[in-house]
Structures are given as C-alpha cells and as structure tokens.
Amino acid sequence: MKLRFSKINHIFISHLHGDHYFGLVGLLSSFHLLDRRTPLTVYGPTLLKDIIEIQLKASNTQLRFPLHFKATQSGNKQVLFEDDKVRVSSFPLLHSIPTTGFLFEEKPKLRTINLLQIQGYDIPVWALNTIKRGADFVREDGEVIPNSVLTLDPPTPVSYAFCSDTAYHEQLAAYIKGVTVLYHETTFMAADQRLANKSNHSTTVDAAKVAKEVGSGCLITGHYSVRYDDFSAFAVDSKVQFPNTFEGKDGATYEWSSQEGELKVTGGRQGRLEGGKVFSIMWISL
Ligand SMILES: [Zn+2]
C-alpha cells in the first residue's frame, strides 16, 4: 500500500484466525531488519503475545525496537488507547473464537476562533486559548464579550468502527452507536444466510441491518468469500437495506468529508482479490 513503515505505531488484531494475522510476525521482522527503533504496540487476544514470542525465540531474534503488547478482552468494551486527539476501544463480536472489533473516535475539538469578529475587540494572544475552551472575554473596562460572539462551533468529531468476522448480534449496535463510518464484514450474499449463520459470519443484509441500527453515516463492505466472482455485487446487495453502502476494495483509501457529510473513495484494486478474503482498509479522518 506504499504506507511508510514509520507511520505505523499501533497494530490492532481482531482475532486469531490466520487470515487476520499470519503476516504480523513477518511485518515485525521487516521492521527489525530495517533498523526500526521507535516503539510499536500490538493489541490483540492474549494468546497472540505467546505466538509472537515463540516465533522470535525460535529465530533467535532480539527486536531492535521496543514491542509492547496489550491484551484485548472479548467479553466487554474496553478502552485500549487514548490521547488528547483520539480514543481507541475494542468491543465484543460474535464469532467461532474470541473476537473483538475496534472503534476509533476523534475527541471533540476546541472551538474555532471567529477571525472576523475578534479583530474589533483587540484580544491579546494569551487569551485565545481560554476562549477556544469556551470562556468569555472580559475587557479592561469590565465589558464581557460572550464566547458565542468570538468563536464558531468546532467540526463534529468523526469515528470509525471496524467489525471483522462476526455473526449478527443485537448488542453490537450499542457498542458503536452513531459511528460515522462503519466497516462491517459481508462474507456472504443475502441469499446465503444459512452459510453465514453456520460459520458465524454475516451477510450483506446483516451488515446493512447493523448500519441502520447504529445510525451510521455510511457502510463499507468486505471480507468476501472466495465462492463469489463479482465482489462489487456485495455493496449492491447491502444497498437494498442501507443505501449509503460502499464497496470495500483492497488498497483503497476512504476519506470522510465532514463538510459534505460523504465518503470519498480513491484507488483500490478492482474485482477479485488475489489473496481471497484478506481485506485491508486505509482510512484518513479529515
Ligand atoms: Zn475469522
């Protein structure tokens, strides 16, 4: 995907079926050989730590960079990472082995200074930060300039939910209520509901149902079974229930435009994927 390795500092693994993580140790090894020094954190099921350690031990590899591991819990929602800009949580999915989805939430931003308005009030630079946080401005003569005059509402925070392999289950919507962009697997077409139920996967209709319950801004399909030839048919199938559905394409970039309230898609390989079910998304929020 031509993504710079130095941009990758956190890796989230939903569950331990091979199509979701067998490439991980190879990637860690590449980082090591390329002399990476910056820390990396991997989040995933407890057993993943053992799996990584035994492979590094067997190849007598002492990584050149600090590798941190945080175990996910498949029984409840859990905050995994948080800074002043973003919060990442895991939440339970329903699959044949312990599995979690991931929710990436942008935190509310500070209010935006209304440049046209502040010019007339001679506001010192030191006061701008408190005004951005919602404070009124009090002039030396005691006159109060309300915050609503000086600032504009900040952009609405956006969020992204990654729901890998999962059967439909009612609790899911509560974990990701109101999410902006929802990626939800659609391993099977609607006509193959029986196969989806049998393997703890979802159909296009299941995913559309979740998108509707959540009130999501849009839905991206993916993780298609190799039994089908035309992957574009999945999004068409989901659109019957949830019109704002997009075809998940390997290597594509999905960019949510808050201003226009729509998803823009660039790149991505067409048609059948070489690797079958494996599917990755690159998402840029702003
Ligand atoms: Zn799986």
Boltz pocket constraint, residues with backbone or C-beta under 6 A from the ligand:
constraints:
  - pocket:
      binder: B
      contacts: [[A, 15], [A, 17], [A, 95], [A, 165]]
      max_distance: 6.0
